[in-house]
Amino acid sequence: MKKQSHSIYAAALSGGKIGIGPALTYSEAAKYAKENKNSGTIGIFCVGPNAKSNACSIAKQISPMKRVIHDNQHKTEDGYYYHYHPAKYAAGDRHLGFHAWYYTW
């Protein structure tokens, strides 16, 4: 992925692929996350040296527990990106559907 001037984008999952949408400021991304916290197909895509911390921070803000779950279960799949989900409960259905994907360089 080529370096970009923006570091957070709206994103959507469709057919197993992530579509990257318009650039968002950090505050816009936090609001976007809150509005879409229960969606399993809507998320944000963070890039750059601070991508992991931005993704974690935004996902944590919308978690009822103020915690995140780092998803790395399918890391060998083609087109997979590490991501966070906002934690919902300590057990059972543990996270909200929202994805906070990230790619660092």
N, C-alpha and C positions, 0 to 999 in steps of 0.2 A: 504494500500500500504506500502510495506517495505521500510525503508530508503535506499537510493542509494548513491553512491559516486558522481554521476553526477546530475546536477539539471535542465538541458534543453535537450529536445529530439525532433527530427523531429517527426511529427505525421500526420496521415491521417484519414479522416472520410469516412467510408464505411459501408453501410447498417445500419446506425444509431449507429455504434460502432467506437471508436477511437482506431486505431492501433498505437502503439508506436514504433518508429524506432530508428536509431542510436543516440547516445549522441552527442551533439553539444556544442562547447564553446559559450560564449555570442556573440562574433564577427561572428562566423559561423551562429548562429541563426539569427542575424540581417541581414546577407547577404541572407540566406535562405528565410527569411520573405520578403525581397525586391523582390527576384526573383519570389515569389509565391503570391504576394499581392492580385491578382485578383481571386485566386482559392478559391472556397467555400469548398473544401475538403482537402486542404493542410494547415498545421499549425505547431505550436510548442506546446509541453506539458512541462510545468515547474513544478517542485516539490520542496518541502522543505520549510524552513522558509521564504525564499525570493521569493518564486514562484509567488505570486501575483504582486509584484513590478517588477520582471523580465518580466512577461507576459505583463504588462501594458507598460513598457518602450520600449520593442521591437515593440509592436503594434503601439505605438505613433510615433516611428521613421519612419514608412512607411506611415503614414497618411499625405495626402496633407495639412490637417489643423493642424497637430501635436497634435491631440486629439484622444481619444478612446471612444468607446461605450461599456459599460459593459453589457453583455448579461446574464440576470438571469430570463428570461421569462419562461423557462421550467424546473425550478429547482426541480420539484417533479418527473420528468421522471427518470426511472431506467437507470443508466449509464451516467447520465448527469454530466458534469463538468462546473463550472463557467468559463467564458472566456471573452476575449476582442476582439473587431473588430477595425481595424483602421478606424477612422471617415473619411468619404468622403465629405459629405455635411451636412449642418445644418438641412435640411429637405428633405423629399422625400426618395430616395434611399440613406439612410444615411451612409452606411458603405461599405468598401471593403469586399470581401469574406473571406479573411484570418482569421484564428482562432488562438488566443493565449490562450490556455487552461491552467489552473493551479490547483494544489492541494497542500495545505499547511498542515503541522503538527506542 
